[in-house]
């Protein structure tokens, strides 16, 4: 699964052949979650609240880039790296 961003110990990844609605995977330590791109809801898994809030902040800044990556993933194309939070 390609890593598309990293920030504050959070790793953001996206599969090429995922079947759910547009989403990405966020990993922080031993925690993992599937996050919906459209509204930031947790589809599955969990994150500590502080990490989840950072992911939501990052999502708000990069929603268009994530949707573009989602479309590229559906086409089996290479995914773009997205800048993390600074």
Secondary structure in CASP SS format (residue, H / E / C, confidence):
PFRMAT SS
TARGET T0000
AUTHOR 0000-0000-0000
METHOD secondary structure of the structure
MODEL  1
X C 1.00
X E 1.00
X E 1.00
X E 1.00
X E 1.00
X E 1.00
X E 1.00
X C 1.00
X C 1.00
X E 1.00
X E 1.00
X E 1.00
X E 1.00
X E 1.00
X C 1.00
X C 1.00
X C 1.00
X C 1.00
X C 1.00
X C 1.00
X C 1.00
X C 1.00
X E 1.00
X E 1.00
X E 1.00
X E 1.00
X E 1.00
X E 1.00
X C 1.00
X C 1.00
X E 1.00
X E 1.00
X E 1.00
X E 1.00
X E 1.00
X E 1.00
X C 1.00
X C 1.00
X C 1.00
X C 1.00
X C 1.00
X E 1.00
X E 1.00
X E 1.00
X E 1.00
X C 1.00
X C 1.00
X C 1.00
X H 1.00
X H 1.00
X H 1.00
X H 1.00
X H 1.00
X H 1.00
X H 1.00
X H 1.00
X H 1.00
X H 1.00
X H 1.00
X H 1.00
X H 1.00
X H 1.00
X H 1.00
X H 1.00
X H 1.00
X H 1.00
X H 1.00
X H 1.00
X H 1.00
X H 1.00
X H 1.00
X H 1.00
X H 1.00
X H 1.00
X C 1.00
X C 1.00
X C 1.00
X C 1.00
X C 1.00
X C 1.00
X C 1.00
X C 1.00
X C 1.00
X C 1.00
X C 1.00
X C 1.00
END
